[in-house]
Amino acid sequence: MSRRHACWVHLSVAIAVASGCATTNTQVEKIRAQAAYERGLSYLNDKQPSPALVAFREAVTINPAEPRYRDSLGLLLLNLGQIDQALAELREAL
């Protein structure tokens, strides 16, 4: 996790706790998954597909119910020529 994204995750959790919000593990996991997803997008913008792949897989592992994480992972796998894995992820996204 990049320093910027790690700070974002910690700050989000700290704000939620400080505001008296009952931060559950589920909420924290959703924040972590979102941070991994955004990190993947950032890597893609920087034309770094390998770290983007790792980040998207992390997001899917943390929150497998979020279809946009699987969709992005599937599209990246497709671009990398990993057709069978891409189709599996895209099916799950649907």
C-alpha positions, 0 to 999 in steps of 0.5 A: 500500500502506498504511503498516500493510500495508507494515510487515507485509510488511517485518516478515514478510520480515525475520523469515523471513530472520533465522530462517535460513529460505530466503526465496524470491521465491515466498514473498515474492510470496505475502506481497505478494499476501496483504497486497494481499488483506487491504488489499482486505478492509480497504477493503471493510470501510470501504465503499471499493470503488474502492481495494478493487478495485485491491488485489484486482487487485494480489493476483490479478496477483501470485498468480493461482493463489490462488482466493480472490483471484479470488473476492473480485475477482469478487464485488466486480466483480459488486457494481459491476455489471461482470457480464462481468468478474465472471463471468470472474474467478469462472470462473477462481476455480473 
